[in-house]
Amino acid sequence: MKVEIVVFEGFDELDAIVPFEVLQSAALIDGADIEVKLVTLDGAEEVTAAHGLRLRPDGRLGERPDVLIVPGGGWNNHAPQGAWAEFQRDELPAAIARLHHAGATVATVCTGAMLVAAGGLTKGRPAVTHHLALEELRDTGAEVVEARVVDDGDLVTAGGVTSGLDLALWLLERHFGARIASAVEGRLEHERRGVVWRRSE
């Protein structure tokens, strides 16, 4: 499974790095057939996150990853860099929508959901985001579900910041089974919390 986590100036560190570590742990420790990359829309050589972390991404957003993870950051305070700024520019939301239409499953952490909403992907669909942005998400036409993780098939959203850990563990369980997800959960000394909502419920 090919997973790309798209990062941008002002993204929240935990939103991206936590899913990266969880998924990489499954590949490195448990042998899951998964490749995880941090990528940018424009191929930038370095990106500075919301709290000052600087990282060197692996490359440019691909043609169609199996799963695309979108972090948030900088939405609730309308920061000049972050999800709010990317929402205003509209290039990243358009790219996310294009990849989704090409067949990628899109997963979001925190206010990454607002970038997906800007691409029209949440309209009429169940979704969640950071609690401070729930009303704005609802205004995009989303059916807001107040759960830790909301799995609507090819669109999987999660609540604020630390829910990225539970999102990534859920993606592992969904694609590779409970054994691998539980093994990674145990090695990280984490206990999953909250509800994973699925349409089948």
C-alpha positions in Angstrom: 0.0 0.0 0.0 1.4 3.4 -1.0 0.7 6.2 1.5 1.5 9.8 1.0 1.2 12.4 3.7 1.1 15.9 2.1 2.8 18.6 4.1 2.8 22.4 3.5 4.2 25.5 5.2 2.5 25.8 8.7 1.1 22.2 8.9 0.8 20.9 12.5 3.7 18.6 13.3 1.7 15.9 15.2 -1.0 15.8 12.4 1.6 14.4 10.0 4.5 12.9 12.0 2.3 10.7 14.2 0.6 8.9 11.3 4.0 8.6 9.6 5.5 6.9 12.6 2.5 4.6 13.2 2.4 3.4 9.6 6.2 3.1 9.3 6.2 1.0 12.5 3.9 -1.4 10.8 6.2 -1.7 7.8 9.5 -1.9 9.7 8.5 -4.0 12.7 5.5 -6.1 11.5 6.4 -6.5 7.8 3.2 -4.8 6.5 3.5 -4.1 2.8 3.3 -0.4 3.2 5.4 2.5 1.9 5.0 5.9 3.6 6.3 9.2 2.2 6.1 12.8 3.3 5.4 14.9 0.1 4.6 18.4 -1.0 2.4 19.8 -3.8 5.2 21.6 -5.4 8.3 19.5 -4.6 9.7 21.9 -2.0 13.0 20.8 -0.6 12.2 22.0 2.9 9.0 22.8 4.8 8.6 24.6 8.1 5.7 23.4 10.3 3.5 25.4 12.7 5.8 25.1 15.7 9.0 25.5 13.9 10.0 22.0 12.9 11.8 22.0 9.6 11.8 18.8 7.5 12.9 17.7 4.1 10.0 15.9 2.3 10.6 12.8 0.2 9.3 14.5 -3.0 6.3 15.7 -4.9 2.7 14.5 -4.5 2.3 11.4 -6.7 -0.1 10.6 -9.4 -2.3 8.4 -7.2 -1.3 7.0 -3.9 -3.5 4.4 -2.4 -4.0 6.6 0.7 -3.4 10.3 0.9 -3.2 11.8 4.4 -3.9 15.5 4.9 -2.9 17.2 8.1 -4.2 20.5 9.4 -2.7 23.3 11.4 -3.2 27.1 11.5 -6.9 27.0 10.8 -8.5 28.1 14.0 -6.3 31.2 14.3 -6.3 31.9 10.6 -2.5 31.8 10.5 -0.7 33.2 7.5 0.7 29.7 6.8 -1.1 26.5 7.4 -4.5 25.0 6.4 -6.3 28.3 6.4 -3.8 29.8 4.0 -3.9 26.7 1.7 -7.7 26.8 1.8 -7.5 30.4 0.5 -5.0 29.5 -2.3 -7.1 26.5 -3.4 -4.3 24.7 -5.2 -3.9 21.9 -2.6 -7.7 21.3 -2.2 -7.9 21.0 -6.0 -5.0 18.5 -6.1 -6.6 16.5 -3.3 -9.9 16.3 -5.1 -8.1 15.2 -8.3 -6.4 12.4 -6.6 -9.6 11.3 -4.8 -11.4 11.2 -8.2 -8.5 9.1 -9.5 -9.2 6.5 -6.9 -7.1 7.5 -3.8 -8.6 7.1 -0.3 -8.3 10.5 1.4 -7.7 10.6 5.2 -7.5 13.7 7.2 -6.3 14.7 10.6 -7.7 17.7 12.5 -8.4 20.7 10.2 -7.0 18.9 7.2 -10.7 18.1 6.8 -11.3 21.7 5.8 -8.9 21.4 2.9 -10.8 18.3 1.7 -14.0 20.2 2.2 -12.7 23.0 0.0 -12.2 20.4 -2.7 -15.9 19.4 -2.4 -15.3 16.0 -1.0 -17.3 16.3 2.3 -20.5 17.6 0.9 -23.4 15.4 2.0 -20.9 13.0 3.7 -20.2 12.1 7.3 -17.0 13.7 8.5 -15.3 15.2 11.6 -12.5 17.8 12.3 -11.1 19.7 15.3 -13.9 20.6 17.7 -13.4 24.3 17.1 -14.0 23.9 13.3 -17.0 21.6 13.4 -19.5 24.4 12.6 -17.4 25.5 9.6 -17.2 21.9 8.4 -21.0 21.6 8.8 -21.3 24.8 6.7 -19.5 23.1 3.8 -22.4 20.6 3.6 -20.8 17.8 5.6 -22.8 15.6 7.9 -20.8 16.2 11.1 -20.3 13.1 13.2 -18.7 13.7 16.6 -16.5 10.6 16.7 -12.8 10.2 17.1 -12.5 8.7 13.5 -15.2 8.7 10.8 -14.7 6.1 8.1 -16.9 6.7 5.1 -15.0 4.3 2.7 -12.8 6.4 0.5 -13.0 9.4 2.9 -11.7 8.9 6.5 -11.6 11.9 8.8 -10.3 12.3 12.4 -10.8 14.9 15.1 -8.1 17.2 16.5 -4.4 16.7 16.6 -3.8 13.5 18.7 -6.6 11.7 16.9 -4.1 11.1 14.1 -2.7 8.3 16.1 -6.1 6.6 16.3 -6.7 7.3 12.6 -3.4 5.7 11.6 -4.0 2.6 13.8 -7.5 2.3 12.3 -6.1 2.5 8.8 -3.7 -0.3 9.7 -6.6 -2.4 11.1 -8.7 -1.7 8.0 -6.0 -2.6 5.5 -3.8 -5.2 7.3 -6.0 -6.6 10.1 -6.4 -6.2 13.9 -3.2 -8.2 14.7 -0.8 -5.7 13.1 -2.7 -2.7 14.4 -2.7 -4.1 17.9 1.0 -5.0 17.7 1.9 -1.4 16.7 -0.5 0.0 19.3 1.3 -2.0 22.0 4.8 -1.1 20.9 3.8 2.6 21.0 2.3 2.1 24.5 -0.9 3.7 23.4 -4.5 2.7 24.1 -6.9 3.7 21.4 -9.7 5.9 22.5 -13.0 7.3 21.3 -15.3 5.9 18.6 -14.5 4.8 15.1 -17.8 5.5 13.2 -18.4 3.5 10.1 -21.3 3.8 7.6 -22.2 0.1 8.2 -23.2 1.0 11.7 
